[in-house]
Amino acid sequence: MSAQTGRPGVAAAPPSSRRFDRARIGISRMQNDPNPVWMRELRQAARLGRTPIILAVITGVMALLMCSVGGVASVSTEPAKVGVVLFHVFFSLAFAVVTWVAPAVAASTIASERSGRTWEALLLTGLGAPTIARGKFLASLSYISLYIVMLAPVGVLPFLFGGVTATEVITAFALLFLLGALSVAFGLSISSQFSSSAVAIVVTLLVAIPLSLLLYLLGGVALSFAAHELWPQVPKGPPVWLPTAYARADFGLEYVAFLVVTPLLCVTIPAWFFYEVTVANMASMSDDRSTGIRRWALVSLPAFALASLIPAFAVPSDEWAAVTLSMGVTFLFAVFVAFVFAGEPLGPSRRVQVHWDRTGVGRLRRYLGPGVMRASSLLLMLSLGAIGIQLVAGVLIVMGKGGSSVGDDATRVVSFGLYAAAFLVFVVGFVAWTRARSMSATVPRVLLVGVLFLATLGPWLAMAIAGILTDGSDEALLVASPSPTYVFVLMNAIGKSGSERELALTAAAVCAAGWGFLGAGLMAAAGVRSRRVIASHERSLERVEALLRSEEEPPVETANG
């Protein structure tokens, strides 16, 4: 019997059942026995008297604002244009409400449990960190959904004026729900890191407000010009262009790439990452806090690399530029994962090892477990494999298009990919080496920021100080070849002929090989250091266990002569 609904409980699906049956039984269990943390949060929210007042005030303010804008604009503007203006005004304000209120609401959930001294009691229920995280997520998402549902009647006003279709309005509301889920997941990841709800809310808003404004300007206003170039039916300039593109753009490869795959990845990959970070922060130091994040990287990095390669098949020209752009964003994503993996422990704890032995965990699950060398080798294989696939696919795309510059374009793709792969080897090796020699995760991350700054901008700053940068000659730019940004100079030099091209290719190849060999050496040194520290720790544990066993053994009685 379910304690939440009073209905008979549904047993879990056996491991031998089919995948369809497991999904059906899982849905039945959700209906008959929902998440207890979610139910508790909803009951607490229902007792608050201020929730209906807040919803009514926000809805009233939005309605008055929309009516004021519509009344002023309708004096000298035709109704269809007024409807378009109201559409963008309403959903711009709704975007601000969702991206500011949702993280703040979610940020107070887990932190309030710790500050209210109820976190230990919640853990003693035996629900586990994933169940608690899902319950907090569903509770916060339900609260934000109330805001969106209350604003729905106001959002229908633009449709009554005309200029926008019902499909655009419905699509815009669906995107608000997706954005609300992402914002809630972000707030939970921040909340799981702090013990004070006030600090968690302040930190969340300090991060969420600038990010939301940046997303609104770049993803809304700036990206609308690119969408207009691709689909002339989409107007350029208005910030809420994505629902219009869904309704008016012609279906094709560009539609699937930019309106289906890209938004889906932009929501699922960050939301999944925030969820795994939340679960890891809620677990204790001796628990397995790495497997979830490792699974996220194992799926997200290849999916991100393949999705970023799709636009290369859709662009009408300059395919090499689209391919190098996809390799560049994959490189940046891999560097971000390296920052995340810098927090890995040197190896699994004794508690995790005992759990593995008792449950009979296989080699793959153990490989995805805690350990900086496991994480570094996984990241190295995933990133190099992703860039390698993009490189081969890019060369095939360029060769298939043909043209007089096909040789130079293929050389650009290969040069960019090899330099990015070599520098990634250095980044991963440096992270593993610094983590193996430090006691915390902060030091490797700070050192990585400094090294990336010096490697990226150091050669250019040295050239500027020495006065070489103002020379402007191609030979002078060779001094900047150790910087990863030199690949952009290399792309321009490949289109030239003679010694300038050969010098640029030679300098880039030498520096890329240097970064690769240095990274491999740091990786090997990190492995030696990690094995030495883990072996020393194991010997210490064996000595402690030997002392404990000697204390438990009864004393041996000696016979009297």
Protein Blocks (a to p, Z undefined) as FASTA:
>chain_A
ZZklopacdddddfkbcfklmmmmmmmmmmmmccfklmmmmmmmmmpmklmmmmmmmmmm
mmmmmmmmmmmmmmmpcfklmmmmmmmmmmmmmmmmmmmmmmmmmmmmmmmmmmnopmmm
mmmnonojmlmmmmmmmmmmmmmmmmmmmmmmmmmmmmmngoiafklmmmmmmmmmmmmm
mmmmmmmmmmmmpcbfklmmmmmmmmmmmmmmmmmmmmmmmmmmmmmmmmmmlcghiabl
mlmmmmmmccdfklmmmmmmmmmmmmmmmmmmmmmmmmmmmpcfkbcfklmmmmmmmmmm
mmmmmmmmmmmmmpmghkllmmmmmmmmmmmmmmmmmmmmmmpcfbdcfklmmmmmmnop
afklmmmmgcfklmmmmmmmmmmmmmmmmmmmmmmmmmmngpjklmmmmmmmmmmmmmmm
mmmmmmmmmmmmmmmmpcbfklmmmmmmmmmmmmmmmmmmmmmmnommmnopaklmmmmm
mpmklmmmmmmmmmpgcjklmmmmmmmmmmmmmmmmmmmmmmmmmmmmmmmmmmmmmmmm
mmmmmmmmmmmpccdddddZZ
